[in-house]
Amino acid sequence: MDAYNAPMKNHAHDSIRAIIWQDHHLRLLDQRWLPQETRYLDLHTAKDTAAAIRDMAVRGAPAIGVTAAYAVVLAARQAYARYRENWLAHMQEDVETLAQARPTAVNLFWAIDVMREHCAAIPKGQDPEALLLEAATRIHEEDIAANRRMGELGAALIQGGRDVLTHCNTGSLATGGYGTALGVIRSAYAAGHIQTVFADETRPWLQGARLTAWELVQDEIPVCLLCEGAAASLMREGRVSWAIVGADRIAANGDAANKIGTYSLAVAARHHGVKFMVVAPTTTIDMQAADGDAIPIEQRSADEVLELGGQRVAARGAQAWNPSFDVTPASLIDAIVTEKGVVTEPTREKMQNLMKS
Ligand SMILES: CSC[C@H]1O[C@H](OP(=O)(O)O)[C@H](O)[C@@H]1O
């Protein structure tokens, strides 16, 4: 059965497993085929996993981090099989390839750093797989637990019964499970705070139309898609109380990098008195980045804009500019929700206090 006609009784946050470790390898739900088809990639090397991240078979900052953690297990397993006690030195090139897959989501680098520490602690001569798999699984499980906690904290901010707007995909497909911004939305819907979710289709990759809508339909949560160009008009009509988004990297002063189009959403929200919430685990916060200008913004292929579904839609000869993310200044953010707590009207000092807590 394809995903398009998936059984409606399964709820995405319980049934979708976008990232699975089984039989000593990594299985990824290939999100490029959703919602029409459910296809999995079976990955046995870190290099193939890096390609899957680069090509967005798996995407979403926390999901990229979780995937990278398992990919380090693959690299160590392959190196140990070939070089035995000299495995650590021989896996570095693979880990470097992994670190170069995509530049913006800091979760990728955070996960690799954590796994490098675990690699260094493996007793000499011991097969590293079991201990490294334990570490990667913990990263996965802790991400899900963080999402559940953020769901509670974020949902508590949503009162008054008007609906909400979200951008891109921040659900079970973008994380270890349940979701960040979509996790808040799931929890708020379960608490009766919202009736309908307005979701930006999110050009050019259509994470909203293809992924968020699919997750919410499976959860039987009413979802209404819109072109992100219509978001300001929706706000002007007073139909949403919050715009709720994820993040790929949050700087030390609270500036947040997220899918392209988030910044314009924040500007429109402030203009129309709509509250703006960023939801992200602390693994997405980069205290080494002083502000948003320090966050590398991924530039992707012009073809993603010039084509749709592999078919050229733009006039021949036209060029395209395709930054995959933009930065929303902290001054436009009303609340940053993390698993450690909520920072309202974020400042550098408030972010430092959060990270110390
Ligand atoms: C839960 S973070 C998801 C985050 O990642 C998305 O980007 P991409 O689909 O290119 O990986 C987008 O920025 C989402 O907010």
The ligand as an SDF file (V2000), in Angstrom:
LIG
                    3D

 15 15  0  0  0  0  0  0  0  0999 V2000
   12.3090   20.3660   13.0440 C   0  0  0  0  0  0  0  0  0  0  0  0
   13.4470   21.3320   12.2380 S   0  0  0  0  0  0  0  0  0  0  0  0
   12.8900   21.2160   10.6080 C   0  0  0  0  0  0  0  0  0  0  0  0
   13.4430   22.3350    9.7870 C   0  0  0  0  0  0  0  0  0  0  0  0
   14.2260   21.7870    8.7300 O   0  0  0  0  0  0  0  0  0  0  0  0
   13.6460   22.2270    7.5170 C   0  0  0  0  0  0  0  0  0  0  0  0
   14.6040   22.4270    6.5120 O   0  0  0  0  0  0  0  0  0  0  0  0
   14.9020   21.2190    5.4660 P   0  0  0  0  0  0  0  0  0  0  0  0
   13.5820   20.6140    5.1170 O   0  0  0  0  0  0  0  0  0  0  0  0
   15.5910   21.9310    4.3140 O   0  0  0  0  0  0  0  0  0  0  0  0
   15.8370   20.2820    6.2010 O   0  0  0  0  0  0  0  0  0  0  0  0
   12.9730   23.5260    7.8810 C   0  0  0  0  0  0  0  0  0  0  0  0
   13.8920   24.5710    8.0600 O   0  0  0  0  0  0  0  0  0  0  0  0
   12.3270   23.1170    9.1700 C   0  0  0  0  0  0  0  0  0  0  0  0
   11.8960   24.1530    9.9860 O   0  0  0  0  0  0  0  0  0  0  0  0
  1  2  1  0
  2  3  1  0
  3  4  1  0
  4  5  1  0
  4 14  1  0
  5  6  1  0
  6  7  1  0
  6 12  1  0
  7  8  1  0
  8  9  2  0
  8 10  1  0
  8 11  1  0
 12 13  1  0
 12 14  1  0
 14 15  1  0
M  END
$$$$
